[in-house]
Every structure is written in C-alpha cells, then in structure tokens.
Amino acid sequence: LGLATLAALLPGTAAAADPATAAPAWTMTTRLLATGSSDESDPAGYEVYSAFTIEAGVRRRLDSRFAIELALRTESREVDVFEGGDESVRLGSVELLPVSLLLQLRPLSDGSVQPYVGLGANLTVCWEKSGALDSGDLSPSLAPALQLGVDVRLSRGALLNVDVRWSPLRTDLESAPRPVARLKVDP
C-alpha cells in the first residue's frame, strides 16, 4: 500500500481520451470555510465558537475515478464556560491545525461538472492558546473524515469547488496533571 501511494503521488498525467480537455493530474485548491460550533462538553457548560478560515489543499488524480487529497488550515476558536445561570466566562482562544487526508471517488470524471465523495482521516492539533487556556493542554484528535463535493471546471486552469465535510473533533482540556473537560466539536 505504501509503494502504491508513493507511485500515485509521483508526477504524471491523468488518463483521458482528449488531453486538451482532461483534468490535470495535480490540482491546488484554496477554500474559504465556515466551521461549526459546539456546546457539548463533559462536564457540561463549555462552548467552542465557530470559525471562518482559509484552507489550502493539493489533490492528485490516481486514475479517471479516484483521487487523493491533502488539505490543511488553521482555525482560531474562542472557548467560554457557563458557571451557573446565563453568564459565561471567556477562557481564551485556541489555535488549531486540522490536517485531512481523503481518498475521493469521482464517478463522473468527464465534463465540466465533477461530483465526488471522499473518505479519510483528520488529525487536529492545538498549537497555541491564550487566556486561562494558556496554562492547560489540549490533546490532539484523530478521527474519520467524510467529504461530499463538486468541481465545476471554468477552464483548464480554474475551477469552482463546493465542498461539505464532517470530522468529529474530541479534545481533552487538561490542567497539569488533571483533566478539566472533554470538548466535542464537529466542524
């Protein structure tokens, strides 16, 4: 499997009947994302706010129906805790680095509209904290990732991409050495 993946990532050309209209073997993407927020935690009361971010990705066509995509972004999220009543206390912000690796099935590889579905894994690590969160630790999260999207080819060098993804993020907030809360975010 490792050699097959390495061979698939080496430069090459995508297989197609007409090279002038074929999608390129490599595609670079930049996406504007809105990620969801979550009010679930254990113990209850922690809230992680949603984020808007820019994502960069690279996709490699493996053949006419399959592709592999590596995407990464940074997210800044605010974390609050409700300590009784309706008043919340701002704990600070966290900077997250989600990295996704997805295998995509592209059933309609010809034409200007190319839908796809992807399945893979997401690794998210926290690389910076502020406020009260600065003295604590957030554990990394490794989880499955699902993707549903469509590329609309505008020209040989440009496409419009619409993409919906789901990957659960579960992280443990710890304050040396005891656990404080388990945060559940499903971006």
C-alpha positions in Angstrom: 0.0 0.0 0.0 2.8 2.4 0.8 4.6 1.9 -2.5 1.3 2.2 -4.4 0.6 5.5 -2.6 4.1 6.8 -3.4 3.8 5.8 -7.0 0.5 7.5 -7.3 1.9 10.8 -5.9 4.8 10.9 -8.4 4.3 13.4 -11.3 2.4 12.0 -14.2 -0.5 12.7 -16.4 -4.2 11.9 -15.9 -5.6 9.3 -18.3 -8.2 10.8 -20.7 -9.2 10.4 -24.3 -8.6 14.1 -25.1 -5.6 15.7 -23.4 -6.8 19.2 -24.2 -10.0 18.8 -22.0 -8.6 16.4 -19.4 -8.4 17.5 -15.8 -4.8 17.9 -14.7 -3.1 15.2 -12.6 -2.4 17.8 -9.8 -4.9 20.4 -8.5 -4.2 23.1 -6.0 -7.2 24.4 -4.1 -7.9 27.3 -1.8 -11.2 27.3 0.1 -13.0 29.7 2.3 -14.5 27.7 5.1 -17.1 28.2 7.8 -16.8 25.6 10.5 -19.4 24.7 13.1 -19.5 25.4 16.8 -20.4 23.1 19.6 -22.0 23.3 23.0 -21.2 19.8 24.0 -18.7 19.0 26.7 -18.1 16.7 29.7 -18.8 18.2 32.2 -21.5 20.4 30.5 -21.1 24.2 30.2 -18.1 24.6 27.8 -18.8 26.3 24.5 -16.4 26.4 21.5 -17.3 29.1 18.9 -17.3 28.6 15.2 -14.6 29.9 12.9 -14.1 31.2 9.4 -10.8 30.2 7.8 -8.8 29.7 4.6 -7.8 26.2 3.7 -5.1 25.1 1.2 -5.1 21.7 -0.4 -3.4 19.6 -3.1 -5.2 16.8 -5.0 -3.6 14.1 -7.1 -5.6 12.1 -9.6 -4.8 8.4 -9.3 -6.9 7.4 -12.3 -10.1 8.6 -14.0 -12.3 7.8 -11.0 -10.1 8.2 -7.9 -8.0 11.0 -6.4 -6.3 11.6 -3.1 -6.4 15.0 -1.4 -4.3 16.5 1.4 -5.8 19.7 3.0 -4.8 21.8 5.9 -5.9 25.0 7.6 -5.5 26.9 10.8 -8.5 27.8 12.9 -8.8 30.3 15.8 -11.6 29.4 18.2 -12.9 31.1 21.3 -13.8 29.0 24.3 -16.2 30.0 27.1 -17.6 28.2 30.1 -21.0 28.8 31.7 -20.6 28.8 35.5 -24.3 28.7 36.5 -27.0 30.9 35.2 -26.8 32.6 31.8 -23.4 34.3 32.4 -20.4 32.9 30.6 -16.7 33.4 31.4 -14.3 33.7 28.5 -11.5 31.2 28.9 -9.4 32.4 25.9 -8.7 31.2 22.4 -7.1 28.2 20.8 -5.3 27.9 17.5 -6.0 24.6 15.8 -4.2 22.9 12.9 -6.6 20.4 11.2 -4.9 18.2 8.5 -7.1 15.9 6.4 -6.1 13.1 4.0 -9.0 11.9 1.9 -9.5 9.3 -0.8 -12.0 10.6 -3.3 -14.3 8.6 -5.7 -15.2 10.7 -8.7 -17.8 8.8 -10.7 -18.2 11.4 -13.5 -14.6 12.3 -14.5 -15.6 13.7 -17.9 -17.4 17.0 -18.4 -17.3 20.3 -16.6 -19.3 19.2 -13.5 -17.5 16.6 -11.5 -19.1 15.4 -8.2 -17.2 13.4 -5.7 -17.3 11.7 -2.3 -14.3 11.3 0.0 -13.4 9.2 3.0 -10.3 9.5 5.1 -8.8 10.8 8.3 -8.3 14.1 10.1 -5.6 14.9 12.6 -6.1 18.1 14.6 -3.5 19.6 16.9 -3.6 22.7 19.1 -0.5 24.8 18.5 -1.3 28.0 20.5 -3.5 29.0 23.4 -4.3 32.3 25.1 -6.0 33.5 28.3 -6.8 30.9 31.0 -6.3 28.2 28.5 -2.6 29.1 28.2 -1.7 27.1 31.3 -3.5 24.0 30.2 -3.0 21.4 27.5 -5.4 20.2 24.7 -4.9 16.7 23.4 -4.6 16.0 19.6 -7.6 14.5 17.9 -7.5 11.7 15.2 -10.9 11.0 13.7 -12.5 9.8 10.4 -13.4 12.5 7.8 -16.2 12.4 5.3 -16.5 14.7 2.2 -19.1 15.5 -0.4 -18.4 18.0 -3.1 -18.4 19.1 -6.7 -15.9 20.7 -9.0 -17.2 23.0 -11.8 -14.5 23.4 -14.3 -14.4 27.0 -15.5 -11.3 26.5 -17.7 -8.3 24.2 -17.9 -6.6 26.2 -15.2 -9.5 27.2 -13.0 -12.4 25.5 -11.2 -15.1 26.4 -8.7 -15.3 23.9 -5.8 -18.1 23.5 -3.3 -17.3 21.0 -0.6 -19.1 19.9 2.6 -17.1 17.9 5.2 -17.6 16.3 8.6 -15.0 15.2 11.0 -15.5 14.9 14.8 -13.0 16.7 17.0 -12.7 15.5 20.5 -10.1 17.1 22.7 -9.3 16.8 26.4 -8.6 20.1 28.2 -6.1 19.3 31.0 -4.6 21.4 33.7 -1.4 19.7 34.9 -1.9 16.8 35.6 -5.7 16.5 35.9 -8.4 16.5 33.2 -10.7 19.5 33.3 -13.2 18.8 30.4 -13.7 16.9 27.2 -14.7 19.3 24.4 -16.7 18.0 21.5 -16.6 20.0 18.3 -17.9 18.7 15.0 -16.5 21.1 12.3 
